[in-house]
Amino acid sequence: MNYHKKANITLTVVFLFFIGAAVLEYMSPNVFGIRLIYFVSEAALVGGIADWFAVTAIFKKPLGWGYHTALIPRNREKVIEAVASIVQTELLRMDVIRKKIERISFVDGLFQYVERAGGSVYLTNKTLAYLRRYAEKQEPSQLAESLAKFLRSGAKTWYLAPKVQILSEWALAHGYIDQGLDLLAERLWDKAADEETRLVILRYLEEVKEEKVSNGGSIFRTLMGFMEMSDGLNLDEAADALQVELLLTLRRLRNPMDSLRDNLRDALLEGIVKLNSNFQFVAQAEHWKEDLLSEELLEEFLETILRPALNVVAAPLTSSEPNEFYHVVQSFVDRYWVSIQDNPELREKINRFIVDTICQVIQNEHDMIGCMVRETLEAYTDQDLNQFVEDKAGNDLQWIRINGSMIGGVVGLILFLFLDFVYTPYITPAFMNFITQIFR
């Protein structure tokens, strides 16, 4: 049973009680108890009817009475605006919304989702899929033109020497310098062991010999001829010896424990530390940067780099044998995925960024809350609007009716006792006596 029926039943019971009391009072008007019941039931009935009229007047015209009734339909626009304003400015204020959002740990939920989906492997696949879609949409010539334009516009504030120093220090700290030395030594070894290298050395020695002979005197030329006839100067053997010495040096360079490798590495480190304070290097780096950016062939150079890079990125992956680009991205994602998980400060920073972003979006669209409420309520008919308000506050309104009968009965009891025991025996005689004395 809902409260509307309870209020109707209460009013009906009070009415029947009043009818019964009226009959008894008519039959025995001088009985104290009957008079008390009749007075109290009358007050309760008046209170119930008054509150029934007041509550009903909110939604419609009770008994056809049209003066200041049907308040909700009559003030439809005001009601809709008031409800929308309350929802937007009171119930869903930005400070309340932000406090609710700040209680949510988006980072923990995000990390749990990623871990369930496969962790770093899932992130790698998603990253590669995004990069592949991006690469497929790019035209190398247009991308090179945009990149060149960006470099030319921003390069004036980019000082190259500090960047080179930072990059070099980073490469040295992560072992990339050592990897570069290994790669360089390996490539030089392959080149130095080639027969063509021996021929180059031999040609160089012959050029040196010719220069010395041509610039020397007759005695020097005679001495050189004597040495050649006696096989004291054999350029082929000298070229072989120099090639062997070069290979031995490169072997030392390939050995991480060799002193030559340590000396070269220390020299690189010392040079990197002094890069930013080397004014000649700073000036040369800036000059090289300006020359490079002013070249008309910069776009073509960038396009030659970007075209194969985009092709590698856009190349489809095979599950059996991922390409080198996949391994590079996976290594990067693995490293940073672990570092983010083990860094509470970074996790908190990411969560705060997500919260700020969400709140900023809500702040920008906060007026949409009121608009949605208005649009929803404006689509309601008067009957729907009445039902909407009654669903939200109907029970409290019906309790007003029930309380009206109860309070009316209590007030009636108090008035009856006051009239019967105070007003009639004391106040009325005193007042009449006062009037009599005045007009005597």
C-alpha positions in Angstrom: 0.0 0.0 0.0 1.5 3.4 -1.0 1.3 6.5 1.1 -1.4 8.1 -1.2 -3.8 5.3 -0.2 -2.8 5.6 3.4 -3.5 9.3 3.4 -6.9 8.7 1.7 -7.8 6.0 4.2 -6.7 8.2 7.1 -9.0 11.0 5.9 -11.8 8.6 5.3 -11.5 7.2 8.8 -11.4 10.7 10.3 -14.5 11.6 8.3 -16.4 8.5 9.5 -15.3 9.1 13.0 -16.5 12.7 12.7 -20.0 11.5 11.4 -20.3 9.1 14.3 -19.3 11.7 16.8 -21.7 14.2 15.3 -24.6 11.7 15.7 -23.6 11.1 19.3 -23.3 14.8 20.0 -26.7 15.4 18.5 -28.2 12.7 20.7 -26.4 13.7 23.9 -25.1 17.2 23.6 -24.2 17.7 27.2 -22.0 14.7 27.7 -18.4 15.8 28.2 -16.8 12.8 26.5 -19.0 13.0 23.5 -18.4 16.7 23.1 -14.6 16.1 23.4 -14.7 13.4 20.7 -16.9 15.5 18.4 -14.6 18.6 18.7 -11.4 16.7 18.2 -12.7 14.7 15.2 -14.0 18.0 13.7 -10.6 19.6 14.0 -8.8 16.5 12.6 -11.2 16.5 9.6 -10.7 20.2 8.9 -6.9 19.7 9.1 -7.0 16.7 6.8 -9.2 18.4 4.3 -7.1 21.6 4.3 -3.9 19.6 3.7 -5.5 17.4 1.1 -6.5 20.6 -0.7 -3.0 22.1 -0.4 -1.2 18.9 -1.6 -3.7 18.3 -4.5 -3.4 22.0 -5.5 0.3 21.4 -6.3 -0.6 19.0 -9.1 -4.2 19.9 -10.3 -7.3 21.8 -9.5 -9.0 20.3 -6.4 -12.9 20.3 -6.8 -12.4 22.5 -9.9 -11.0 25.4 -7.9 -8.8 27.3 -10.3 -7.4 30.1 -8.1 -3.7 29.5 -7.3 -4.0 25.7 -7.9 -2.3 23.3 -10.4 1.0 24.9 -9.4 3.3 22.6 -11.3 1.5 22.7 -14.7 0.9 26.4 -14.2 4.6 27.1 -13.4 6.0 24.5 -15.8 8.9 26.5 -17.1 9.9 27.7 -13.6 9.8 24.1 -12.2 11.9 22.8 -15.1 14.5 25.6 -14.7 14.6 25.1 -10.9 15.1 21.3 -11.2 17.8 21.8 -13.8 19.5 24.5 -11.7 19.5 22.3 -8.6 20.9 19.3 -10.4 23.6 21.4 -12.1 24.7 23.8 -9.3 23.9 21.8 -6.2 23.7 18.1 -6.7 26.4 17.9 -9.4 28.7 20.7 -8.5 32.3 20.6 -9.9 33.9 20.3 -6.5 31.6 17.4 -5.6 32.3 15.7 -8.9 36.1 16.2 -8.5 36.1 14.7 -5.0 34.3 11.7 -6.3 36.6 11.3 -9.2 39.7 11.7 -7.1 38.7 8.7 -5.1 39.0 6.5 -8.2 42.5 5.0 -8.9 42.4 5.0 -12.7 46.1 3.9 -12.9 45.5 0.8 -10.9 42.5 -0.1 -13.0 44.4 0.6 -16.2 47.4 -1.5 -15.1 45.2 -4.4 -14.1 43.4 -4.3 -17.4 46.7 -4.2 -19.3 48.1 -7.1 -17.3 45.0 -9.2 -17.9 45.3 -8.4 -21.6 48.9 -9.5 -21.8 51.1 -6.7 -20.3 53.9 -5.3 -22.3 53.1 -7.6 -25.2 49.6 -6.2 -25.4 51.0 -2.6 -25.3 53.6 -3.5 -28.0 50.9 -4.8 -30.3 48.7 -1.8 -29.7 51.6 0.6 -30.2 52.6 -1.1 -33.5 49.0 -1.1 -34.7 48.7 2.6 -34.1 52.1 3.3 -35.7 51.2 1.1 -38.7 47.9 3.0 -39.3 49.7 6.3 -39.0 52.5 5.2 -41.4 50.0 4.0 -43.9 48.2 7.4 -44.0 51.4 9.4 -44.4 52.9 10.5 -47.7 56.7 10.6 -47.4 57.1 13.8 -49.5 54.5 15.7 -47.5 55.8 14.5 -44.2 59.3 15.4 -45.2 58.1 18.9 -46.2 56.3 19.4 -42.9 59.2 18.1 -40.9 61.6 20.4 -42.8 59.3 23.4 -42.1 59.1 22.5 -38.5 62.9 22.2 -38.2 63.5 25.5 -39.9 61.0 27.4 -37.8 62.2 25.9 -34.5 65.9 25.5 -35.1 66.7 29.1 -34.2 66.2 28.3 -30.5 67.8 24.9 -30.6 71.4 24.9 -29.6 73.0 21.8 -31.1 76.1 21.5 -28.9 74.3 20.8 -25.6 72.0 18.4 -27.3 74.9 16.5 -28.8 76.6 16.4 -25.4 73.4 15.1 -23.7 72.8 12.5 -26.4 76.4 11.4 -26.2 76.3 11.1 -22.4 73.1 9.1 -22.7 74.5 6.8 -25.3 77.7 6.3 -23.2 75.6 5.6 -20.0 73.5 3.0 -21.8 76.3 1.2 -23.5 75.6 2.4 -27.0 79.1 3.9 -27.4 80.6 0.5 -26.7 78.2 -1.1 -29.1 79.2 1.5 -31.7 82.9 0.8 -31.1 82.2 -2.9 -31.5 80.3 -2.4 -34.7 83.0 0.1 -36.0 85.8 -2.3 -35.1 84.0 -5.2 -36.8 83.3 -3.3 -40.0 86.9 -2.0 -40.1 88.3 -5.5 -39.5 86.3 -6.8 -42.5 87.5 -3.9 -44.6 91.1 -4.1 -43.5 91.3 -7.8 -44.2 90.2 -7.3 -47.8 92.7 -7.5 -50.6 91.6 -4.1 -51.8 92.9 -2.6 -48.6 96.3 -4.1 -49.2 96.4 -2.6 -52.7 95.4 0.8 -51.3 98.3 0.6 -48.8 100.6 -0.5 -51.6 99.6 2.4 -53.9 100.0 4.8 -51.0 103.6 3.5 -50.4 104.4 3.8 -54.1 103.1 7.4 -54.1 105.3 8.2 -51.1 108.3 6.6 -52.8 107.7 8.5 -56.0 107.4 11.7 -54.1 110.7 11.1 -52.2 112.5 10.1 -55.4 111.3 13.1 -57.3 112.1 15.6 -54.6 115.5 14.0 -53.6 118.9 14.5 -55.3 120.8 12.2 -57.6 122.6 10.5 -54.7 119.2 9.7 -53.1 117.8 8.3 -56.4 120.9 6.1 -56.9 120.6 4.8 -53.3 116.9 4.0 -53.8 117.7 2.1 -57.0 120.5 0.2 -55.3 118.1 -0.8 -52.5 115.5 -2.0 -55.0 118.0 -4.1 -56.9 119.3 -5.7 -53.6 115.6 -6.2 -52.5 116.3 -4.0 -49.5 113.1 -2.0 -50.3 110.2 -4.3 -51.0 106.9 -2.4 -51.1 104.8 -5.5 -51.3 106.2 -6.8 -48.1 105.8 -3.4 -46.5 102.1 -3.3 -47.5 101.6 -6.8 -46.1 103.3 -5.8 -42.8 101.2 -2.6 -42.5 98.0 -4.5 -43.2 98.9 -7.1 -40.5 99.7 -4.3 -38.0 96.4 -2.7 -38.8 94.5 -5.9 -38.2 96.4 -6.5 -34.9 95.4 -2.9 -33.8 91.7 -3.6 -34.7 91.8 -6.8 -32.8 92.9 -4.9 -29.7 90.1 -2.4 -30.4 87.5 -5.3 -30.5 88.7 -6.6 -27.1 86.7 -4.8 -24.3 89.5 -5.6 -21.8 92.3 -4.2 -23.9 94.0 -0.9 -22.8 93.7 0.5 -26.3 89.9 0.2 -26.0 89.9 1.7 -22.6 92.1 4.7 -23.7 89.8 5.3 -26.7 86.7 5.1 -24.5 88.3 7.5 -21.9 89.2 9.9 -24.7 85.6 9.9 -26.0 84.3 10.5 -22.4 86.7 13.3 -21.9 85.7 14.8 -25.3 82.0 14.5 -24.5 82.5 16.3 -21.1 84.3 19.2 -22.8 81.9 19.5 -25.8 79.7 22.2 -24.4 82.7 24.3 -23.3 84.5 23.9 -26.6 83.7 27.2 -28.3 85.1 26.0 -31.6 82.9 22.9 -31.5 79.8 25.0 -30.5 80.4 27.5 -33.3 81.1 24.7 -35.8 77.9 22.8 -34.7 75.8 25.9 -35.2 77.3 26.6 -38.5 76.7 23.0 -39.6 73.1 23.2 -38.4 72.4 26.5 -40.3 74.1 25.1 -43.5 72.1 21.9 -43.2 68.7 23.6 -42.7 69.3 26.1 -45.5 70.0 23.4 -48.1 67.3 23.1 -50.7 67.9 19.3 -50.7 66.8 19.0 -47.0 63.4 17.8 -48.0 64.8 15.2 -50.3 67.3 14.1 -47.7 64.4 13.7 -45.1 62.3 11.9 -47.7 65.0 9.4 -48.3 65.2 8.7 -44.6 61.4 8.7 -44.0 60.3 6.6 -46.9 62.1 3.4 -45.9 61.3 4.1 -42.2 57.6 4.4 -43.0 57.8 1.2 -45.1 59.3 -0.7 -42.2 56.7 0.7 -39.8 53.8 -0.1 -42.2 55.0 -3.6 -43.0 52.6 -6.3 -41.7 53.9 -8.5 -38.9 54.0 -12.2 -39.0 53.5 -14.1 -35.8 56.2 -16.6 -36.6 59.0 -14.2 -37.2 58.6 -10.6 -36.0 60.8 -8.0 -37.7 63.6 -5.9 -36.1 61.3 -3.0 -35.6 59.0 -5.1 -33.5 61.9 -6.1 -31.2 63.0 -2.4 -30.9 59.5 -1.3 -29.9 59.0 -4.3 -27.6 62.3 -3.6 -25.8 61.3 0.1 -25.3 57.8 -0.8 -24.0 59.2 -3.6 -21.7 61.6 -1.2 -20.1 59.2 1.6 -19.5 56.3 -0.6 -18.5 58.4 -2.1 -15.7 59.7 1.4 -14.7 56.2 2.9 -14.5 54.9 0.0 -12.4 57.8 0.4 -9.9 57.5 4.2 -9.7 54.8 5.3 -7.2 55.4 9.0 -7.9 55.0 8.5 -11.6 51.9 6.4 -11.1 50.4 9.2 -8.9 51.4 11.8 -11.5 49.7 9.8 -14.3 46.5 9.3 -12.2 46.5 13.1 -11.4 46.8 13.8 -15.1 43.9 11.5 -15.9 41.8 13.1 -13.1 42.6 16.6 -14.3 41.8 15.7 -17.9 38.4 14.2 -17.0 37.5 17.2 -14.7 38.5 19.6 -17.4 36.3 17.9 -19.9 33.4 17.9 -17.4 34.1 21.5 -16.6 33.9 22.4 -20.3 30.7 20.5 -20.7 29.2 21.2 -17.3 26.4 23.3 -18.7 25.3 20.2 -20.7 24.0 18.7 -17.4 21.4 21.4 -17.1 20.6 21.3 -20.8 20.0 17.5 -20.6 17.7 17.9 -17.6 15.8 20.7 -19.3 15.4 18.7 -22.6 14.3 15.7 -20.7 11.7 17.5 -18.6 10.4 19.6 -21.5 9.6 16.4 -23.3 7.2 15.5 -20.4 3.5 16.3 -20.6 1.8 18.0 -17.6 0.7 14.6 -16.3 4.2 13.1 -16.8 5.7 16.1 -15.0 3.2 15.7 -12.1 4.1 12.0 -11.9 7.8 12.8 -12.0 7.5 15.2 -9.0 5.2 12.8 -7.2 7.5 9.9 -7.6 10.3 11.9 -6.0 8.4 13.7 -3.2 5.0 12.0 -3.2 5.4 10.1 0.0 6.5 13.2 1.9 3.5 15.1 0.5 1.1 12.4 1.5 2.6 12.4 5.0 1.6 16.1 5.1 -2.0 15.0 4.6 -1.7 12.4 7.3 0.0 14.8 9.7 -2.7 17.4 9.0 -5.3 15.2 10.4 -3.1 14.2 13.4 -2.1 17.8 14.2 -5.6 19.0 13.6 -6.9 16.5 16.2 -4.2 17.5 18.7 -4.9 21.2 18.3 -8.6 20.5 18.5 -8.0 18.6 21.8 -6.0 21.5 23.2 -8.6 24.1 22.1 -11.4 22.0 23.6 -9.7 21.7 26.9 -8.8 25.4 26.9 -12.4 26.5 26.1 -14.0 24.1 28.5 -11.7 24.5 31.5 -10.2 28.0 31.1 -12.1 30.2 28.6 -15.7 29.4 29.6 -15.4 29.2 33.4 -12.9 32.0 33.9 -12.2 34.3 30.9 -15.8 34.7 29.7 -17.2 35.7 33.2 -14.3 38.0 33.8 -14.7 39.7 30.4 -18.5 40.1 30.9 -17.9 41.5 34.3 -15.4 44.0 32.9 -17.8 45.1 30.2 -20.7 45.5 32.7 -18.6 47.8 34.9 -17.6 49.9 32.0 -21.2 50.6 30.9 -22.7 50.8 34.3 
